[in-house]
């Protein structure tokens, strides 16, 4: 079992007091139930449109405040959960992408929590959440072609030993570590601020694990909660 133990820098912990994350590592198995993600996505959209979680507005507002602290403009580059939910509210649905991505998007939409899904085998060293100095490299695409860019100095990013894997905390993932169903080792990170009840964070993580087990019955899964102030 490949272990993934992310770290949160003291600078990020000071920027967002009370930040915590639910960490899930998966040794994947064959997908036996391909519709699990799509069905979860439909339920999540229905939940947002008809019976939203009570902490949603406060939690997304707290994320917007955290983004502003490092110079991001959440109206243009919101946290990932906010971006997903805005699409649901606009279109009243969310298009299926692929089973695993659908599943973790569903959790993000339903629980108003940013969820990252990554190909753990593509990481060089351990993931860490840091404040960028602006010299780091981020691999992306522009106009359909591979491209490289760098984060702004002071921007909060996820990175490994090779470069940035996600810009503006959880706004945009890079190409190198992007998750797909053929990944053998998967890493998921559910990120929350104190406006979301801690029991709801673990509930969201457990629900993602439950869906993964139904989708891939032979998968091996490990999880634990990270609390930044305790690092």
C-alpha positions in Angstrom: 0.0 0.0 0.0 1.5 3.3 -1.1 1.3 5.8 1.7 0.7 9.5 1.2 1.3 11.8 4.1 0.8 15.4 3.1 2.1 18.4 5.1 0.7 21.9 5.8 3.3 24.7 6.2 3.1 26.9 9.3 2.5 29.9 7.0 -0.7 28.3 5.6 -1.8 27.3 9.1 -1.5 30.9 10.2 -3.4 32.1 7.2 -6.3 29.8 7.8 -6.6 29.0 11.5 -8.5 25.8 12.1 -7.9 24.3 8.7 -8.2 20.5 8.6 -8.3 17.9 5.9 -9.5 14.4 5.5 -6.8 12.3 3.8 -7.7 9.2 1.7 -5.2 6.9 0.0 -6.5 4.1 -2.3 -4.8 1.2 -3.9 -7.3 0.8 -6.7 -9.0 -2.3 -8.0 -11.0 -3.0 -11.2 -14.1 -0.9 -11.5 -17.0 -3.3 -11.0 -19.9 -0.8 -10.7 -19.3 1.9 -13.3 -22.5 3.9 -12.5 -21.7 4.7 -8.8 -20.2 8.0 -9.6 -22.8 9.2 -12.0 -25.6 8.2 -9.6 -23.9 10.0 -6.7 -23.5 13.1 -8.9 -27.2 13.2 -9.7 -28.1 12.9 -6.0 -25.6 15.7 -5.1 -27.1 18.0 -7.7 -30.6 17.3 -6.4 -29.4 18.0 -2.8 -28.0 21.4 -3.7 -31.1 22.4 -5.6 -33.6 21.3 -3.1 -32.2 20.7 0.4 -28.7 22.2 0.8 -26.5 21.6 3.8 -26.9 24.3 6.4 -23.2 25.2 6.6 -22.7 25.6 2.8 -23.0 29.4 2.5 -20.8 30.0 5.6 -18.2 27.5 4.5 -17.8 28.9 1.0 -17.7 32.4 2.4 -14.9 31.4 4.7 -13.0 29.9 1.7 -13.5 33.2 -0.2 -12.0 35.1 2.8 -9.0 32.7 2.9 -8.4 33.2 -0.8 -8.4 37.0 -0.4 -5.8 36.7 2.3 -3.2 35.5 -0.2 -4.3 37.9 -2.9 -6.7 35.7 -5.0 -10.0 37.1 -6.3 -12.6 34.5 -5.4 -15.1 36.0 -7.9 -12.7 35.1 -10.7 -10.9 32.1 -9.2 -13.2 30.6 -6.5 -12.4 27.5 -4.5 -13.2 24.3 -6.3 -16.4 23.5 -4.4 -17.8 26.9 -5.1 -17.0 26.6 -8.8 -18.7 23.2 -9.0 -21.8 24.3 -7.2 -22.2 27.5 -9.3 -22.4 25.3 -12.3 -25.0 23.1 -10.7 -27.1 26.2 -9.8 -26.7 27.6 -13.3 -27.4 24.4 -15.3 -29.4 22.4 -12.7 -27.2 19.4 -13.4 -23.5 18.5 -13.8 -22.2 16.5 -16.7 -20.5 13.1 -16.1 -16.8 13.0 -16.7 -15.7 9.5 -15.6 -16.6 7.3 -12.6 -14.0 8.2 -10.0 -14.0 11.9 -10.9 -17.8 11.9 -10.8 -17.8 10.4 -7.3 -15.4 12.9 -5.7 -17.1 15.8 -7.5 -20.4 14.6 -6.1 -19.0 14.7 -2.5 -17.6 18.2 -3.1 -21.0 19.4 -4.5 -23.1 17.8 -1.8 -21.0 18.8 1.2 -19.8 22.2 -0.1 -16.2 21.1 0.5 -13.2 21.3 -1.8 -12.1 17.7 -2.8 -9.0 17.0 -4.7 -8.4 13.7 -6.5 -4.8 12.9 -7.6 -2.7 10.2 -9.2 -0.5 9.4 -6.2 1.9 7.4 -8.3 2.8 10.5 -10.3 4.0 12.4 -7.3 7.7 13.0 -6.7 8.0 13.1 -2.9 5.1 13.9 -0.6 2.5 16.6 -1.3 2.7 19.7 0.7 0.6 22.8 1.1 2.8 25.9 1.0 3.0 29.6 0.2 4.7 29.9 -3.2 7.7 32.1 -3.9 6.8 32.4 -7.6 9.6 30.4 -9.0 7.8 27.1 -8.9 6.6 25.4 -12.2 3.0 24.4 -12.8 2.2 22.2 -15.8 -1.1 23.0 -17.5 -2.7 23.5 -21.0 -3.4 26.6 -23.0 -5.4 26.5 -26.2 -5.3 22.7 -26.0 -1.4 22.5 -25.9 0.9 21.7 -23.0 2.1 24.8 -21.2 4.1 25.8 -18.2 3.4 28.7 -15.8 4.3 29.8 -12.3 2.1 30.8 -9.3 2.1 34.3 -8.0 4.5 35.0 -5.1 2.5 34.5 -1.9 0.0 32.2 -3.5 -1.1 29.1 -1.6 -0.4 26.0 -3.6 -0.1 22.2 -3.3 3.3 21.0 -4.6 5.7 18.1 -4.6 9.4 17.9 -5.3 9.0 18.5 -9.0 6.6 21.5 -8.9 3.1 22.8 -8.3 0.3 20.3 -8.5 -2.6 22.6 -7.7 -2.8 26.4 -7.9 -4.6 28.8 -5.6 -5.0 26.1 -2.9 -7.6 24.0 -4.7 -8.7 26.1 -7.7 -6.9 24.3 -10.6 -5.1 21.0 -10.8 -2.1 20.4 -12.9 -1.8 17.8 -15.7 1.0 15.7 -14.4 -0.8 14.3 -11.3 -4.3 14.4 -12.7 -6.5 11.5 -11.7 -8.2 9.0 -14.1 -9.8 5.6 -13.7 -6.7 3.8 -14.8 -4.6 5.1 -11.9 -3.4 2.3 -9.6 -2.8 4.6 -6.6 -5.2 7.4 -5.8 -5.0 10.2 -3.3 -8.0 12.3 -2.2 -7.9 15.3 0.1 -11.1 16.9 1.5 -10.3 20.4 2.7 -12.4 22.3 5.3 -12.4 25.4 7.5 -14.1 25.7 10.9 -17.4 27.0 9.4 -18.0 23.3 8.4 -18.7 21.0 11.4 -15.9 18.5 12.0 -18.3 15.6 12.1 -19.5 16.6 8.6 -16.0 16.6 7.3 -15.5 13.0 8.5 -19.0 12.1 7.2 -18.0 13.4 3.7 -14.8 11.4 3.8 -16.6 8.3 4.9 -19.1 8.7 2.1 -16.4 9.0 -0.5 -14.8 5.8 0.9 -18.1 4.0 0.8 -18.6 5.0 -2.8 -15.1 3.9 -3.8 -15.7 0.5 -2.1 -18.9 -0.1 -4.0 -17.2 1.1 -7.2 -14.0 -1.0 -6.7 -14.8 -3.8 -4.2 -11.2 -5.0 -4.1 -9.7 -1.6 -3.5 -7.6 -1.1 -0.3 -8.2 2.2 1.4 -6.6 4.1 4.3 -7.7 7.4 5.8 -7.0 9.9 8.5 -7.8 13.4 9.6 -5.1 16.2 9.4 -5.5 19.2 11.6 -3.0 21.9 10.6 -2.7 23.5 14.0 -1.5 20.2 15.3 1.4 19.9 12.9 
